[in-house]
Each structure stands twice: as C-alpha cells, then as structure tokens.
Amino acid sequence: MTDLAKIPVTVVTGFLGAGKTTLIRHLLQNPGGKRLAVLVNEFGTVGVDGDILRGCADENCPEDAILELANGCICCTVADEFIPTMERLLALPNKPDHILIETSGLALPKPLLKAFDWPAIRSRVTVDGVIALADAEAVADGRFAPLPAEAATPTEHETPLSEVFEDQMACADLILLSKADLAGEPGLAAARAAIAAELPRPVPMLPITEGIIDPAVLLGLEAAAETDLAQRPSHHDAEDGHEHNDFNTVVLELPELASPEPLLAAIERLARERNVLRVKGHVAIAGKPMRLLVQAVGARVRSQYDRPWGAQPRISQLVVIAETGDLDEAAIRAALIG
C-alpha cells in the first residue's frame, strides 16, 4: 500500500473548553464531499462530547463512524483502547476518506502521534495534521501563564495547566484562536504574542468563532506529523509515560430543577471561588421536554436546550474538572446540589 493510499487522520487538540467539539461538529456538517469518521476521547466517565457529535450523524458520517473513548486519556491507552478502536474505524463497510480524532482537553498529543508507528496501523493511516485550538480570550487573560514570562527562570512560571497547554501548541501544524468574537482584536493580538513566545517553531494561527472555518483549510495539510516528532518538543519527552494526577474529575447527579438560573450562577461562583476549570453535562428542567446542555469554561457559562429526552431517562449529570488540589468534591456537591 503506497503512502497515497493511506487514510489521512486529523488530530484536534486543545485545552478544556477551547472549542474542539464545536469545530468537529462544523466539519461534520460541512464535509466537503468527504466521508468522515470520528474518534472522540473524554477525560471523565460521562461522554458529553460524543453525544453532541452523534447528533450530527448523517450519510457522510453515520453513528457507527463516531466512536468514543471515555474515562481516560487516549495517549495513555494506546494498546488497550486506541489501536483496537482505530481498527474498528478502518474496518467499516464504507471506509472513511478522513478520520478526525478529538483528544481530551488534558491529553498530550505527541504520545498519540507516536502510536501511529504501531505495526497494526502505520501502513494504513497517516497524520494529515495536528490542529490545536486555543481559547484566545483565556490566553489573553493569562490563564495559561499565571506568572509573567520574565520570571527568574524559564520554568518558574510553569504549572500543570501551562505545561499541558504548551505541549498542545508545540505539537501543532495549525493553531486556531477560538472565541475570537469574545477576545476582540486586542485579545487576539495578545493571544498570538503569548503563544508565539512559547512555540519551538513558527506555526500559522487563524482566528475562528463558533468553530466556523473552511474545511479545506484544515483537511489536506499532508503534514505526515508522525514522521517529524523531533520538531514537536514536549515537557514530557524524557519520561517513559506521563500521569494525569494533576487533574481530576467528579461526576454529579442532580435532581430535576425548577429552573436553570440558580445552577448556572452556582457554576460561575465555583469557577471564581474554587478554580474549577470545566463543567459540562445535561440537566433536566421541570416542564421542559428537552435536555439543557450546560457548558462552562472557567466562569464563562453557556446553556441551551439541545434535544428532547425522548425515551432516555431524565437523569441530570454534570462533569466537573479541576486541578486535583482544587477539587473538593464535598464542597462542589454542596455548591451545586445543596
């Protein structure tokens, strides 16, 4: 099988809440004539993103071509989960023209690229490119560099959060500055400068809003990213593997609510008072036949009714993600449930 026969894979990386699922949803709705398949990975045990993407299933990407790996980091489960799942996608009756992989917001993309050298798949797929999303507003606000870059030593301003973010950016072939509408031109300029200062090599950056971008810009980069790993340095290059002990999750089951407003306000307070990084899930609201999708990135909270519960049990679940030292499960439960 020649290189031209290999199925291209686009890896979509980026920190929690950067807009990866929104971007992939846009690609599914605008495939440019390509038959797509999607592998989505979540850090928590509840698969919210995969559920959102399955709502876009059609003849270009049917439900059986949208697979999910939950409760773990895709780059840590290569042999047990990633390779078998890739083999399932490659064995679909209608073979995909292009595969999209959405990593967990806490995943390091470089170990995943190394997996493409596994004998089971290396002759059948190639990494067309690594697309990294960066929340421009959050970067401009300094969320990923708590101390100024002119600190005494280069590592003095590193935190678990900033290390993950920098690894994701350093691995990219293209960086998308998401939430461009919220950042504005000054925020975009600040985000570009902050990211460029950390990059090991020049990487193009483009602003996007609501995941909208011409798919032709993203698909067809022909980077063969698995072949130039040395150009994609990581904070974890000297390690045999890596742990995610710096971050943790808690899954909360909530009762049906009379209205969403008190919950949304409580989520915003959690971000400000307890440094919660991410909250997402579905909530049942009394008298409403549709699920309320809740998505929070820091103190920025959004919600919308996405689709009817139907025959699905009206069970409200929220995934809360924070750095381990900030994840006080009892306090979070008290704040959100009472």
Secondary structure, DSSP 8 states (H G I E B T S, - for coil): --GGGSEEEEEEEESTTSSHHHHHHHHHH--TT--EEEEEE-SSSS-HHHHHHHTT-BTTB-GGGEEEE-SS-GGG-IIIIIHHHHHHHHT-SS--SEEEEE--TT--HHHHHHHTTSTTTTTTEEEEEEEEEEEHHHHHTTTT-SS-TTSSSTTTT--HHHHHHHHHHHT-SEEEEE-HHHHHHHHHHHHHHHHHTT-SS---EEE-STT---HHHHTT----GGG-GGGS--TTTTSSS---TTEEEEEEEE--BS-SHHHHHHHHHHHHHH---EEEEEE-BTT-SEEEEEEEETTEEEEEEEEE-TTS---EEEEEEEEGGG--HHHHHHHHT-
